[in-house]
Each structure stands twice: as structure tokens, then as C-alpha cells.
Amino acid sequence: MSGSATDGELSRGPGEGTRAVRAGLPEPVKYEPTLPGPVFAAHFHLPGEPTGPYTYGRDENPTWAHLEHAIGELEAPGRDDVETLVFASGMAAISSVLFSQLRAGDTVVLPDDGYQVLPLVRAQLEAYGVEVRTAPTGGDAQLDVLDGAKLLWIESPSNPGLDVCDIRRLVEAAHARGALVAVDNTLATPLGQRPLELGADFSVASGTKQLTGHGDVLLGYVTGRVGAPMTAVRRWRKIVGAIPGPMEAWLAHRSIATLQLRVERQNTTAMAVAEALRGRPEVSGLRYPGLPDDPSHKVASQQMRRYGCVISFTLSTRARAERFLDALRLVDDATSFGGVRSTAERRGRWGGDAVPEGFIRLSVGAEDPEDLVADVLRALEESAR
């Protein structure tokens, strides 16, 4: 389930590790750095007509451009009909697609088990006169409410429940009805799945998570085919001004160089942790798409190259879950996911997810697999006391 190229395969395109370390780099110039430093500029020299690429800092920035090219090379390698736009956060990217494509009287289909901020988005869309329909991710349930929709929003795997839907099937059904399709690719990353290759119109993600992977950058992006829908997304970014800072964009680009290394380690360790949790009597509702007996495994294996770094499971009570989190030594009790340091949390503390009180979302980091497995199993034992 991983991508790497031998010398003989390079003629067909570089492997994922090679692509990640070189993505978005400018052509080499003697005595210049391979990755130029961040450009801090609110405006640029602009004599005469404003025909150049950089005019004003809310519209374009060279540091964004390098990062956008890098992400585009990962989301849609080898394609020149695709563009990427970066944003100040994942929610800024999500909002840009929803609010640039929908008008009063339109209908959008959202997952009812997706990211916990989506209910807030729903309320705002409805306030603007947009009809919002929802259905679960699992079982391709969104198919049942597609008729008349302008936009279908997919989150696969879903956060935090880790359900998976058949993206190709949903895309074909949506397009047959004249709807656009956006896929939240945050949990999978471009090295886990490429929504545009599955037919989606937009691949949207929070770069705050595994894409950058160090828990020190807020970032989002939208990748889509060049055309009117992406032009509308760009216009929305200009109007709202939800732009990343140059330093954040530079840090993100720097971090992408290690994406393949981090993803490989984190996915391998996530599988080891998931397997260690199977059969534990105190664990119920274990979900990880990479497990052969996971309800989502069959569909995930048809469209994902890697299964992600997030595991979810439930302990019997809120108190048991909190004792488990307190007992962990190598896992930080923190929200978000995808970082090099493992994190876990009891998702019910936020109140926005329909999960049991003892539901745990565990994000596997880059620690040694043996150490992390031992820490999780020890914490389970200690939490029983």
C-alpha cells in the first residue's frame, strides 16, 4: 500500500518520496537557496500596468506559489489542468468552497458524521437560504439525498468515526445529477488517496494536520481543476482575505519534504497499535480502515493507498477513558491529529460529535512502534484499577 520508484520506474514518474522532497521547488539558480525563504511583503514594485504575477499581498505571494505548486504535485501528479490555493486554516479552505459555490435556493449534501464544525457551517448556510441535507458516510448513504443538490461534500475517512464511502460511486452519481463534489482529504493526505483521480471536483484539506505534521502551523488548501469553480474559490479568498502568513506557508513547504517518511512510519505504527487493541476485552468499537475486519476495509482498499494515522475506539465509561489518557506517557492529551508526536483525546469533551462518553480518538505519531504499543497497553491496564 505504499508508493516508491526504482531507477527503472523513474521514466514513468518519480516515486512519492522523491516527489515530496522536490515538490514545488523553483528552478535552481547559482548561489540561491534550493527553497527560498519566506517573502514578507504587503505590496510589490508595480510600475505601469499591473500585469505581473505579484501585485498585492492579499492576492498572491511567491512563498504561497511554491507551496501551492508542491501540494498540486502531490494531489494531482503530472497534471497541468489543476491548481491549488492555500488558506489560513482548514476551515478557511472548507468555507471557501461551500460559500463560493452555493447561493440562496441551492441544496448541499453534507455528512452528518464529519468534522465537528460542520454543524456550525450548516447553520450559517441555512441562514443564507441554502438547503442542507445530511446523511452518514458509511454505506454511501449520501446517495439517497442527492437529487437536486448543487454540491456534495464527502469526508472519507470521516472524522472521528473513520467510516469510508465509495468516492467513485458517489462522484458518478452526483455528476449525473449535475452536482459538484468536494472531498475532505485531511485524514488521508495526498499520499493516502487522491480525490481528483477518483473524479472529485475539489480536494480540500487542513494542512494543519498530517500534511505539515509538527503541530505548529495552521493552514488549509483547495485543489481543483482549472475553471470557473476554482476561479470562484480564488475570488472568495480575495474577498474574505483568509490567507496564510508567509512564514506559515514556508514552514508547510519545508515540512512536506518529510511527508512520505512520516506517513510511512505513522501508518505502519497505526496498524501495529490497532492490531494490539484487537481482542482486548475493555476495548469496543475499534475502527481502523487498515484492519482486514474493519467495516470500511474493502472500500478503503479500493481507493486508498494508505489508511491513515488515526485509530478510534471506545472504553466503557468516561472515567475509564480519562484514566487511560492520564496513564499514557508517550501520548499527549490534545486535540488535532497527524503530528509526529502521538496525541489522543476523549472526543465527547467537545460536545460536537455523536460519540459515546468513553470514545477515544488516537493519532499515532512517529515514535518507535514497540514503545507506543507498550505504552498504550500499559495505560489500558492501569486504567482498570
C-alpha positions in Angstrom: 0.0 0.0 0.0 2.9 2.4 -0.4 4.5 4.1 -3.4 8.2 4.1 -4.2 10.0 4.0 -7.5 13.1 2.1 -8.6 15.5 3.6 -11.1 13.8 1.8 -13.9 10.4 3.2 -12.9 11.6 6.9 -12.9 10.8 7.2 -16.6 7.2 6.7 -15.6 7.4 9.4 -12.9 9.2 9.8 -9.6 8.1 7.9 -6.5 6.3 9.6 -3.7 9.3 10.2 -1.5 11.2 11.8 -4.4 8.1 13.8 -5.3 7.6 15.0 -1.7 11.2 16.2 -1.2 11.3 18.1 -4.5 7.7 19.3 -4.9 7.3 23.0 -5.6 11.0 23.8 -5.7 11.9 26.6 -8.2 14.4 26.0 -10.9 17.9 26.1 -9.4 19.8 29.4 -9.6 23.5 29.5 -8.8 24.2 30.8 -5.2 20.4 30.8 -4.4 18.9 28.6 -1.8 17.1 25.5 -3.0 14.0 26.5 -1.1 13.8 30.3 -1.0 13.0 31.9 2.4 9.6 33.4 3.1 8.7 36.6 1.3 7.2 39.1 3.7 5.5 41.7 1.5 2.2 43.6 1.6 2.9 45.1 -1.8 5.4 44.8 -4.6 7.1 47.3 -7.0 4.4 47.8 -9.6 5.3 50.5 -12.3 2.9 50.8 -15.2 0.1 48.4 -15.8 -0.4 45.6 -13.1 0.3 42.7 -15.4 2.8 40.7 -13.4 2.2 37.8 -11.1 2.6 39.7 -7.8 0.7 42.9 -7.2 -0.7 42.9 -3.7 -0.1 40.7 -0.7 -3.7 39.6 -0.3 -3.8 38.3 -3.8 -0.5 36.5 -4.4 2.8 35.8 -2.7 5.8 33.9 -4.0 6.0 31.7 -0.9 2.4 30.7 -1.3 3.1 29.9 -5.0 5.9 27.5 -4.2 3.7 25.7 -1.6 0.7 25.6 -3.9 2.7 24.0 -6.7 4.1 21.5 -4.2 0.6 20.5 -2.9 -0.7 20.3 -6.5 2.2 17.9 -7.5 1.1 15.6 -4.6 -2.7 15.8 -5.1 -2.6 15.6 -8.9 0.9 14.5 -10.1 1.6 15.0 -13.8 -1.4 17.2 -14.5 -1.3 20.7 -15.7 -5.0 21.4 -15.6 -5.1 21.6 -11.8 -4.5 24.4 -9.5 -4.1 24.7 -5.7 -5.0 27.6 -3.4 -3.7 27.8 0.2 -5.6 29.4 3.1 -5.1 30.4 6.7 -6.7 27.3 8.1 -8.6 24.1 7.1 -11.9 25.8 7.9 -11.0 28.7 5.7 -10.5 26.3 2.8 -13.7 24.4 3.6 -15.7 27.7 3.8 -14.2 28.9 0.6 -15.6 26.0 -1.4 -19.0 26.0 0.3 -19.7 29.7 0.2 -18.2 30.3 -3.3 -20.3 27.6 -4.9 -23.6 27.9 -3.2 -26.4 30.6 -3.4 -29.7 31.0 -1.8 -32.1 28.4 -3.0 -29.3 25.8 -3.7 -29.0 22.5 -1.9 -25.9 21.0 -0.5 -25.4 17.5 1.0 -23.1 17.2 4.0 -22.0 14.2 6.1 -23.8 14.0 9.4 -20.7 12.3 11.0 -18.0 14.6 9.8 -15.8 17.2 11.4 -17.5 18.8 14.4 -17.5 22.3 13.0 -19.8 21.2 10.1 -23.0 21.8 12.2 -21.9 25.4 12.6 -21.3 25.6 8.8 -24.8 24.1 8.3 -26.4 26.8 10.5 -24.6 29.6 8.5 -25.6 28.1 5.1 -29.2 27.8 6.2 -29.1 31.4 7.4 -28.1 32.4 3.8 -31.0 30.4 2.4 -29.2 27.2 1.3 -30.9 23.9 1.9 -28.7 21.5 3.8 -29.2 17.7 3.7 -27.2 15.3 5.7 -26.5 11.6 5.7 -23.9 9.2 7.2 -20.6 8.5 5.4 -20.9 4.7 5.8 -22.8 2.7 3.3 -22.8 5.5 0.7 -25.9 6.9 2.4 -25.5 10.3 0.8 -26.7 8.8 -2.4 -30.2 8.8 -1.1 -30.4 12.6 -0.7 -28.5 13.7 -3.8 -31.4 14.7 -6.1 -31.5 18.4 -6.8 -28.2 19.1 -5.0 -25.7 21.7 -6.3 -22.8 20.3 -4.2 -21.9 17.1 -2.5 -19.5 17.2 0.4 -17.7 14.0 1.3 -15.4 13.3 4.2 -13.7 10.0 3.8 -12.4 8.6 6.1 -14.8 10.5 8.4 -13.5 12.3 11.5 -13.7 10.9 14.1 -15.6 7.7 13.3 -13.4 6.6 10.4 -16.2 5.4 8.2 -15.4 5.3 4.5 -17.6 5.7 1.4 -17.1 4.7 -2.2 -15.9 8.1 -3.6 -16.0 7.0 -7.2 -19.6 5.8 -6.9 -20.8 9.0 -5.2 -19.0 11.2 -7.7 -20.6 9.4 -10.6 -24.0 9.7 -9.1 -23.5 13.4 -8.2 -22.2 14.4 -11.6 -25.1 12.5 -13.3 -27.4 14.8 -11.3 -25.3 18.0 -12.2 -23.7 18.4 -8.7 -20.1 19.3 -7.9 -18.2 17.1 -5.5 -15.7 18.2 -2.8 -13.8 15.6 -0.8 -12.2 16.5 2.6 -8.9 14.7 2.2 -7.4 15.8 5.6 -7.2 12.4 7.3 -5.9 10.5 4.2 -3.5 13.1 2.9 -2.5 13.1 -0.8 -0.3 10.1 -0.1 -3.3 8.1 1.2 -5.8 9.0 -1.6 -6.2 11.4 -4.5 -9.8 12.6 -4.7 -9.3 14.2 -8.1 -8.2 10.9 -9.6 -11.4 9.4 -8.1 -13.4 12.0 -10.1 -14.0 14.7 -7.4 -14.0 18.4 -8.4 -12.3 19.6 -5.3 -9.8 18.1 -2.8 -9.9 20.1 0.4 -7.8 19.6 3.5 -6.5 21.1 6.7 -2.7 21.3 6.2 -2.6 21.8 10.0 -2.7 18.0 10.4 -0.5 15.3 8.8 0.4 17.3 5.7 2.7 19.5 7.8 2.8 17.2 10.7 4.5 19.1 13.5 1.6 20.8 15.2 3.0 24.3 14.7 1.2 25.5 11.6 -2.5 26.4 10.8 -3.1 26.0 7.1 -5.7 24.8 4.6 -5.8 24.3 0.9 -8.2 23.6 -2.0 -7.0 21.7 -5.2 -9.2 21.5 -8.2 -9.3 21.6 -12.0 -8.7 25.0 -13.6 -12.0 26.5 -14.5 -15.0 28.5 -13.2 -15.4 26.7 -9.8 -11.8 27.3 -8.8 -11.9 30.9 -10.1 -14.8 31.4 -7.7 -12.8 29.9 -4.8 -9.9 32.3 -5.6 -12.3 35.2 -5.7 -13.7 34.1 -2.3 -10.2 34.1 -0.8 -9.6 37.6 -2.1 -12.9 38.9 -0.7 -12.5 37.3 2.7 -8.8 37.6 3.0 -8.4 34.2 4.6 -4.7 34.0 3.5 -1.8 32.2 5.2 1.2 34.1 6.5 4.4 33.7 4.5 6.1 32.1 7.5 3.4 29.5 7.8 3.5 28.8 4.1 7.2 28.4 4.2 7.1 26.1 7.2 4.4 24.0 5.5 6.5 23.6 2.3 9.6 22.7 4.4 7.6 20.1 6.2 6.2 18.5 3.1 9.7 17.2 2.3 9.4 14.7 5.1 5.7 13.8 4.4 6.4 10.4 2.8 8.8 9.4 5.6 6.3 10.5 8.3 3.3 8.9 6.6 5.1 5.6 6.2 6.1 5.4 9.8 2.8 6.6 11.2 0.7 4.3 9.1 2.9 1.3 9.9 2.7 2.1 13.6 -1.1 2.8 13.5 -1.6 -0.7 12.1 0.6 -2.1 14.9 -1.4 -0.3 17.6 -4.8 -1.2 16.0 -3.7 -4.9 15.9 -2.6 -4.7 19.5 -6.1 -3.4 20.5 -8.0 -6.1 18.7 -9.5 -8.6 21.1 -8.8 -6.5 24.2 -11.9 -7.0 26.3 -12.0 -3.4 27.6 -12.0 -2.0 24.0 -15.1 -1.8 21.9 -15.9 -0.2 18.6 -12.3 -0.3 17.4 -12.0 1.3 14.0 -9.1 1.5 11.6 -9.6 1.1 7.9 -6.4 -0.9 7.5 -7.7 -3.8 9.6 -9.0 -6.6 7.4 -12.1 -7.0 9.5 -12.9 -3.2 9.7 -16.3 -2.4 8.1 -14.6 0.1 5.8 -11.6 -2.0 4.8 -13.0 -3.4 1.5 -14.0 0.0 0.1 -10.9 1.7 1.6 -8.5 -0.8 0.0 -10.1 0.0 -3.4 -9.4 3.8 -3.3 -6.8 4.4 -0.6 -3.1 3.7 -0.9 -2.6 4.2 2.9 -5.1 4.0 5.7 -4.0 7.0 7.8 -2.6 7.5 11.3 -5.8 7.8 13.3 -7.5 5.0 15.3 -10.7 5.2 17.2 -12.2 3.0 19.9 -14.4 3.2 23.0 -13.8 2.4 26.6 -16.6 1.6 29.0 -17.1 4.9 30.7 -15.9 8.5 30.7 -14.0 7.9 33.9 -12.2 4.9 32.4 -11.3 6.9 29.2 -9.9 9.7 31.3 -7.9 7.3 33.5 -6.5 5.8 30.2 -5.5 9.2 28.9 -3.9 10.2 32.2 -1.8 7.0 32.2 -0.3 7.5 28.8 3.3 8.6 28.9 4.2 8.8 25.2 0.8 10.3 24.0 -0.2 13.9 24.7 -3.8 14.6 25.7 -4.5 17.1 22.9 -6.9 17.7 20.0 -6.0 17.6 16.3 -4.1 14.7 14.7 -1.4 13.8 12.3 1.6 15.1 14.2 4.9 13.4 14.8 4.1 13.2 18.5 1.2 10.9 19.2 -2.0 12.5 20.6 -5.3 11.2 22.0 -8.4 12.7 23.4 -11.9 11.8 24.6 -13.8 13.4 21.8 -17.0 13.7 23.9 -15.5 16.5 25.8 -16.2 18.9 22.9 -19.8 18.0 22.7 -19.9 18.3 18.9 -19.6 14.6 17.9 -22.2 11.9 18.3 -19.9 9.5 20.1 -20.1 7.6 23.4 -18.6 9.3 26.5 -15.7 6.8 26.5 -14.8 7.3 22.8 -11.1 7.8 22.2 -9.5 9.2 19.0 -5.8 8.3 18.9 -3.5 9.9 16.5 -0.3 7.8 16.0 3.0 9.7 15.8 6.5 8.8 14.7 7.6 7.1 18.0 9.1 3.6 17.8 6.2 1.2 17.2 7.2 -1.1 20.1 7.4 1.8 22.5 4.0 3.2 21.5 2.2 -0.2 21.6 3.7 -0.9 25.0 2.6 2.5 26.3 -1.0 2.1 25.1 -1.3 -1.4 26.5 0.2 -0.4 29.9 -2.2 2.5 30.1 -5.1 0.2 29.4 -4.0 -2.0 32.3 -3.5 0.9 34.7 -6.8 2.5 33.8 -8.6 -0.6 35.0 -7.5 0.0 38.6 
